[in-house]
Amino acid sequence: MFAQNPFAALSGTLPPNAMQIYVVLMVLAVIAGTLFDIVHKGSAKYFFANWRKTRGQGKPVDVASIAVKTAVVDVLASGEFCNQRRRIAHLLTMYGFVLYVVSTAVLIFGYPASAAASPWPQLWWLGGLMLLAGGYWFWFFIRVDVAAEGNTPLRLMRADLFILSLLASVTLGLLWAWSQAQGAQGGAASGVLFGLYILATTVLFGGVYWSKFAHMFFKPAAAFEKRVAKANGTNLNLPLQTRDDPAQRARHSMELLKDAPMDMGLGIKREAPRHY
């Protein structure tokens, strides 16, 4: 099962390039959805306007070094997450998604009718299982409204469109591949699972404009801008989190806080917020 290219079986019922055309359409859908999202929210306009506003201010910085640090720490290692469980779940989901998408593309374009395509089928399964482990862990145990507020994990909102369609697509894809390995016993179920797999995948990539899919393209740019602003001292024109500056101490109305250390009051972090 793990050594078989699941997409090779489609060559008997679909034209060889049918899935290739579908993948290209999904890529175009992601590009179009991201561009529409940028125009609607004005994300790029805000980013470049803020960049021009702070450019030339503060001390000179090594932009190349900051770009490398952003790529390694914020993107590849998800350094923005302080909670280790959330960080591990995010890394499993992210690297699983990358591995799953890349291996899917290789199998569809490189081996459209070949059942043997080692090691790509194994990588396809590995990426999918990693994604499901991180995604379901996040959905049932780490989400803020579930872990901290006590809400049911079955509560759905529009913001959940991305993670739910992602989990549905990969879950159905792996179930479809498993049903093919059952031979004639899984024949009827295989067709149904494949149809649901395509439906969920279309929602995932076609719903970029309405989901949080596009944020994966914005976050690296925002992290880079934040690091540059911190390095050159402008700090995005926000007040610095320090009480060494008399102006910062004077911002507090309580006399107790004016001379208090920065870590005062952080005792609440000693336990998880589970007081619902």
CORCOR-V378060 format. One line per field, one symbol per residue. ss: DSSP state (a for helix, b for strand, c for the rest). A space follows every 50 residues. Layout:
ss->???
//
This chain:
ss->cccbcaaaaaaacccccaaaaaaaaaaaaaaaaaaaaaaaacaaaaaaaa aaaaccccccccaaaaaaaaaaaaaacccccccaaaaaaaaaaaaaaaaa aaaaaaaaaacccccbcccaaaaaaaaaaaaaaaaaaaaaaacaaaaccc cccccccaaaaaaaaaaaaaaaaaaaaaaaacaaaaaaaaaaaaaaaaaa aaaaaacaaaccccaaaaaaaaaaaaaaaaaaccaaaccccccccaaaac ccccaaaacccccccaaaaacccccc
//
